[in-house]
Amino acid sequence: MHTLSQLKSGELAGIQHLKLSENLTSFPLEILSLAESLEILDLSNNQLASLPEELAQLKNLKIIFASNNHFEMLPEVLGQCANLEMVGFKSNKINQVSENSLPPKLRWLILTDNHIEALPDALGERPRLQKLALAGNRLTHLPQTLAQSTNLELVRISANQLVECPDQLLGLPKLAWVAFSGNPFSQSDVKVQSVPEIQSSSFRLQQVLGQGASGVISKAVWNTDQVSFPDDIAVKVFKGEVTSDGYPEDELQACLKVGNHPNLVQSLAQVNEEGCLALIMNLIPSHYSNLGLPPCFQSCTRDNFAQGLALSIEQIDKIVLQMEGVFAHLHSKQVCHGDLYAHNTLFDEQANIIFGDFGAATMYHMLTKKQQEQIKQIELRALHHFIDDLLSICTEEDQNSSKFNLLKQKVIH
């Protein structure tokens, strides 16, 4: 985090990444002094409602974030930024997106949690578009021109007002991760009761184990002796608001519909009280660790891995076999996970995996047979990317093995 005083004093001359959060109500024109170097500008968590035309002077700007501000329209000056690739205006009050606001090199657009009812046709005319996050808006339809978005790989359209399944997306050649729950077209009458409901007073939360867009996972202990449940439990308490992936209630329902599988986090019970929605799960043993790291700005949609991590082809083959089993189980239940990634996978030294995070999961039993098959094919691409990413960290001595080549062929086909 930087300060306005640092900027005005000239202390930040030559920096590439500027982050200012000081309840700004206007754009500090001193930022323009960084035009030769600035590539990433983060103005999130301020009081901004507009950007000046002078922003276009930032000729090297590639990424701009302005989440949690007061914008009511996506600023048109963004479209004049020749090298701008990533635009993030999450959680504003945006109700208008004009074609002039979309930069020519746009790769990654985040407009989650706004008031948008329609998008311009020009969105489908940005050939580099790879990632599109639109959850939590008021969209009733998507531009038909998105059928031209042949490089689009990840889409989030959950928690909108879409009345029809957007078929223009389903045939895209590179689409691999999609979430669409919480729309009229994906509404389900199915209320899954695969686990019992219990009171939140039954347990006590302890240390936080992790948190994501939709909630916080904590270790917990029972307040009274339990015969029906194991002693070691974790509890995910869902956040009440819409997330980048959709509504917490949809995540819970998809998770329960999937049921149990040896390589999935096992659900034990649910809490469904006023002000408290939670899922009680088996506590994952401490010797499991994250297989991957989330995508970065450069990789956009593809996972990263801890520096130095290398797996033998035997380990990779075992992990892939387990994930293929998870994939088959999910789709036998007509649930698309939407986020099939190594960073949502835990593994141990024996290459046993536990897969989780159903924030982007969507039930799709209400779609036509053709649409269901297309959804499955989309997620199959994600599985192939998962395999390909693992092969990228295969030990050097195993890269000419027959198993490596077989897995590589699976990815190609």
Phi, psi and omega in degrees: 000135178250171179239158178296323180295323175298317181297313183291332181281348182088002183297335185263012181306132176088358182285154181260336186231114180245131178230115180237127176218090183223039182054039181297136175254348175218156182288123180288114183294345176299338177301330181296339178292347180263013188305327184284337187241332193292125178244330182232123179238119180243109179246028180293156175062049174233200180238031186281145176233353180204162174235145182282159177300333182296345179306328181298345177289344178281078192292340180258005183294123180252329187225132173228131174242134176214046180288156177056054173234204183238028180293135175252347172219148177289121187302132182291338180298337179301325180292346179264359180273104193298329185250010182288125183246329187233124183235120181234105179236056180287147172055054169246210177234034188291126175237358182224127176231109181266160180297333181289345182273355185262112182296149184298331182261018185306125176247329194216114183239121181242109178233029180303142172061061174228201183238032188283129179257336181208154179238151183286153176301333182300340179301323178281000180252022174250093192296341182268000185301123181243328190224128187224112184246108186233012183299149174074041175238201181235032183293130176260343178200165176245154179300135176298335181296345177297345174298342179271354187279072188288351176256003182288126186243329182226131181225134174237109180234020179295160174057050174235198180241032182292122185269342178229147175298126183286086183300336181296341177273326193293338180262006182295135190290340183244357182297125185231339182227117183221141176226129186217020179292166174073027173242156176305322182288339181251016180295138180235137175276352183287120172247108189280129178239047184286344176230155182288155171269136178231170180274146177294341178285354182287340185222168179230125181287142176243228186289147177287131179264332181175164175209151179228197184299327189259349181176181182243130179256127181231151168291148181216160176231149178287144177277339176225162179299135181243127177270326188278343187235155175292160181289320185271111183227157170236150181232127173260115175263118185282143172287150186284334189269171175293144180247182178297342181254345180138206183271139177304324181299323180291323176299314181299315182296318179296318180299316181289326179294324179295324180073203187259150179206146184304334183252017174244151173299128185277125176277137183246322184196169178227155171243128181226070183250164174301118178083002179212110174244123186212156177237127178263130186228164170298140175284126180286132180305147188291345182279359174274144178222167182294132178285318183228177176241149183300161177302152176253181181303320184288315184282340174064291183245352186255145183294160169243171180224155179302139181301131179091351180290126177222138180240145175287162179294333176293317178296314181298316180299319180293317178299315181298316179301319179293318181292326175297324176294319177298314179303312180298320180295313180305312186280342170291336177265003182057049175233128174263125183291319175082351185214043184287099186217157174294331182285351173257016184240133173255148179215161177241185185293339177270008179065028169280140182240153170230123185253142182209207181056088182262024182302326182259008185290145182221129171284138183231021182294342182276353181277167177290164180302318180296315180296321178299317180294322178294320178298317179297320179294324177299312181290334176297325175297320178298319178298318179294322176295321177302313179296314182299319179296320178295321179297335180290343177247021177289141178303144187302321184291342181264359188284352175250010183284161180294324179294320178299313182295324178295317179292323179296321178297323180298320179294317183296322183265000000 
